[in-house]
Amino acid sequence: MQQPRAVVIGAGVGGLTAAAALHRRGWSVTVLERAARLEPVGAGISLAPNAQRALDAIDLGDDVRALAAWQGGGGLRTPGGRWLSRMDSATAAERFGGPLVLLHRATLVDLLVSRLPEGVVRTGTAARLADPGAAGRPARVATEDGEHEADLVIGADGIDSAVRRTLFPDHPGPRYAGFTTWRAVIPAPDRPFEPHETWGRGRIWGTQPLKDGRVYAYAAAVAPPGGRAPDDERSELLRLYGDWHRPVPDVLAAVTPRDVLRHDIRYMAEALPAYHRGRVALLGDAAHAMAPTMGQGGNQAIEDAVVLAHQLAPGIGLAPGTADPSAALAAYTRDRLPRTMDVVRRSARTARMITLTGVPAVVLRDAAIAAVGRLAPGLALRSFDGIADWRPPAPTYPAGARRTS
Ligand SMILES: Cc1cc2nc3c(=O)[nH]c(=O)nc-3n(C[C@H](O)[C@H](O)[C@H](O)COP(=O)(O)OP(=O)(O)OC[C@H]3O[C@@H](n4cnc5c(N)ncnc54)[C@H](O)[C@@H]3O)c2cc1C
């Protein structure tokens, strides 16, 4: 049998993981990325043990675990600085089988690209699904430079996925979640600080250290969609958070307007009928964009990629001697759709908690968090049960056991 061929549209976290995982399974892979360079947004990304275990499948889990910086305490505070609950990262690591790792997106992209042969990723190449293919017919992808035929196409083209719209034109797509976000990566402030997330009325702020000494700061606030600061986004942050507890003012002092990214949050409230059609699979935000309130969007994209490659292994979902992915893609949808939509819904529930604006509701919420933190500290971690403890389908690449081939 000829080597099966896959074309991946989109070189984000999901597309690159899928390419690396398929490459390891013996597929010939081409990744088409419309951006001129692989330059992810200047922000952090948290990877929980579920994604780290998925990354073991491409021999990357330990490289990510080595970047864990958040080994100590930290926790949840009020804007005045009162601690509502303390985070015990050792307990969390024990419960879920590893630490929560926060790394710069560029670091993750570099690691993923290091698992691919030279020339696999073609930047500056916008791609369009020309034909999703069928059992007896390859799929086709069109670019300015010509067409690619493939046994499999992966639509990893993000929240505004054109591949999704081609496959499922009646789906309403993502909807606004009611809040906007800001992110910045900056040098660490001079004065030491404890990692924290702080919940106010319809606003949150987080300050977390990266292993390389820098700091990842993020904020979210209830706002109409499409808003922009009349002057610049740093000034907007100063207006909204300038009087919050330390280290927030220290971080704001170190931020320049150029460092600040602002994004409205949208998510897929309605599930797609399937994550595949013909010879095309959707993954990551293209399939199930979610609010970032549990830090799982990228984690789920990584899980998708590894499960898809597992299903596409000869002898598992690919009938021996063929490159027809139909059975594998159906199994992929069965596996991933219920799980990812559960995470979408749980992330939306958490979003409702952080976007409360009424005083009585916020007082009640904070009192409940403080009581749980005092009386049953382990309870807060339960919101990640069934998510962070996930394991990939085949324990073929256990953590620490590096493949040499
Ligand atoms: C504020 C915020 C904080 C977040 N924090 C976290 C976190 O801590 N942890 C976490 O796991 N997730 C987090 N997420 C979610 C995470 O960023 C996404 O879920 C993840 O990036 C999705 O990856 P993806 O590969 O599916 O899509 P993307 O990263 O969006 O990649 C899609 C790629 O496809 C390319 N593309 C699009 N159209 C075409 C085309 N026609 N041809 C070729 N290429 C194309 C795009 O240029 C892009 O490179 C956060 C999101 C936000 C907004």
The ligand as an SDF file (V2000), in Angstrom:
LIG
                    3D

 53 58  0  0  0  0  0  0  0  0999 V2000
   -8.0360   34.7600   26.1190 C   0  0  0  0  0  0  0  0  0  0  0  0
   -7.8290   33.3120   25.7820 C   0  0  0  0  0  0  0  0  0  0  0  0
   -7.0970   32.5090   26.6570 C   0  0  0  0  0  0  0  0  0  0  0  0
   -6.9200   31.1570   26.3930 C   0  0  0  0  0  0  0  0  0  0  0  0
   -6.2050   30.3840   27.2680 N   0  0  0  0  0  0  0  0  0  0  0  0
   -6.0720   29.0600   27.0360 C   0  0  0  0  0  0  0  0  0  0  0  0
   -5.3230   28.2360   27.9280 C   0  0  0  0  0  0  0  0  0  0  0  0
   -4.7310   28.7080   28.9070 O   0  0  0  0  0  0  0  0  0  0  0  0
   -5.2430   26.8920   27.6640 N   0  0  0  0  0  0  0  0  0  0  0  0
   -5.8480   26.3400   26.5780 C   0  0  0  0  0  0  0  0  0  0  0  0
   -5.7540   25.1330   26.3770 O   0  0  0  0  0  0  0  0  0  0  0  0
   -6.5450   27.1100   25.7010 N   0  0  0  0  0  0  0  0  0  0  0  0
   -6.6700   28.4390   25.9000 C   0  0  0  0  0  0  0  0  0  0  0  0
   -7.3530   29.2110   25.0040 N   0  0  0  0  0  0  0  0  0  0  0  0
   -7.9670   28.5680   23.8250 C   0  0  0  0  0  0  0  0  0  0  0  0
   -6.9300   28.2620   22.7510 C   0  0  0  0  0  0  0  0  0  0  0  0
   -6.2400   29.4550   22.3990 O   0  0  0  0  0  0  0  0  0  0  0  0
   -7.6100   27.6810   21.5170 C   0  0  0  0  0  0  0  0  0  0  0  0
   -8.5480   26.7090   21.8870 O   0  0  0  0  0  0  0  0  0  0  0  0
   -6.5610   27.0520   20.5980 C   0  0  0  0  0  0  0  0  0  0  0  0
   -5.6180   28.0090   20.1730 O   0  0  0  0  0  0  0  0  0  0  0  0
   -7.2450   26.4240   19.3910 C   0  0  0  0  0  0  0  0  0  0  0  0
   -6.2600   25.8940   18.5480 O   0  0  0  0  0  0  0  0  0  0  0  0
   -6.6120   25.5370   17.0520 P   0  0  0  0  0  0  0  0  0  0  0  0
   -5.3830   24.9040   16.4980 O   0  0  0  0  0  0  0  0  0  0  0  0
   -7.8920   24.7580   16.9910 O   0  0  0  0  0  0  0  0  0  0  0  0
   -6.9310   26.9120   16.3340 O   0  0  0  0  0  0  0  0  0  0  0  0
   -6.0140   28.1930   16.1190 P   0  0  0  0  0  0  0  0  0  0  0  0
   -4.9640   28.2770   17.1380 O   0  0  0  0  0  0  0  0  0  0  0  0
   -6.9520   29.3470   15.9690 O   0  0  0  0  0  0  0  0  0  0  0  0
   -5.2830   27.9150   14.7270 O   0  0  0  0  0  0  0  0  0  0  0  0
   -5.9660   27.9870   13.5090 C   0  0  0  0  0  0  0  0  0  0  0  0
   -4.9460   28.2610   12.4240 C   0  0  0  0  0  0  0  0  0  0  0  0
   -5.5660   28.0980   11.1550 O   0  0  0  0  0  0  0  0  0  0  0  0
   -5.0850   29.1010   10.2880 C   0  0  0  0  0  0  0  0  0  0  0  0
   -6.0590   29.2570    9.1920 N   0  0  0  0  0  0  0  0  0  0  0  0
   -7.3280   29.7310    9.2740 C   0  0  0  0  0  0  0  0  0  0  0  0
   -7.9060   29.7010    8.0500 N   0  0  0  0  0  0  0  0  0  0  0  0
   -6.9760   29.1920    7.1780 C   0  0  0  0  0  0  0  0  0  0  0  0
   -6.9960   28.9130    5.7880 C   0  0  0  0  0  0  0  0  0  0  0  0
   -8.0680   29.1550    5.0210 N   0  0  0  0  0  0  0  0  0  0  0  0
   -5.8890   28.3740    5.2240 N   0  0  0  0  0  0  0  0  0  0  0  0
   -4.7730   28.1220    5.9610 C   0  0  0  0  0  0  0  0  0  0  0  0
   -4.7090   28.3900    7.3060 N   0  0  0  0  0  0  0  0  0  0  0  0
   -5.8000   28.9050    7.9060 C   0  0  0  0  0  0  0  0  0  0  0  0
   -4.9610   30.3230   11.1890 C   0  0  0  0  0  0  0  0  0  0  0  0
   -4.0860   31.2880   10.6360 O   0  0  0  0  0  0  0  0  0  0  0  0
   -4.4110   29.6870   12.4640 C   0  0  0  0  0  0  0  0  0  0  0  0
   -3.0000   29.6320   12.4510 O   0  0  0  0  0  0  0  0  0  0  0  0
   -7.4990   30.5830   25.2250 C   0  0  0  0  0  0  0  0  0  0  0  0
   -8.2060   31.4020   24.3310 C   0  0  0  0  0  0  0  0  0  0  0  0
   -8.3490   32.7450   24.5960 C   0  0  0  0  0  0  0  0  0  0  0  0
   -9.1180   33.6020   23.6090 C   0  0  0  0  0  0  0  0  0  0  0  0
  1  2  1  0
  2  3  1  0
  2 52  2  0
  3  4  2  0
  4  5  1  0
  4 50  1  0
  5  6  2  0
  6  7  1  0
  6 13  1  0
  7  8  2  0
  7  9  1  0
  9 10  1  0
 10 11  2  0
 10 12  1  0
 12 13  2  0
 13 14  1  0
 14 15  1  0
 14 50  1  0
 15 16  1  0
 16 17  1  0
 16 18  1  0
 18 19  1  0
 18 20  1  0
 20 21  1  0
 20 22  1  0
 22 23  1  0
 23 24  1  0
 24 25  2  0
 24 26  1  0
 24 27  1  0
 27 28  1  0
 28 29  2  0
 28 30  1  0
 28 31  1  0
 31 32  1  0
 32 33  1  0
 33 34  1  0
 33 48  1  0
 34 35  1  0
 35 36  1  0
 35 46  1  0
 36 37  1  0
 36 45  1  0
 37 38  2  0
 38 39  1  0
 39 40  1  0
 39 45  2  0
 40 41  1  0
 40 42  2  0
 42 43  1  0
 43 44  2  0
 44 45  1  0
 46 47  1  0
 46 48  1  0
 48 49  1  0
 50 51  2  0
 51 52  1  0
 52 53  1  0
M  END
$$$$
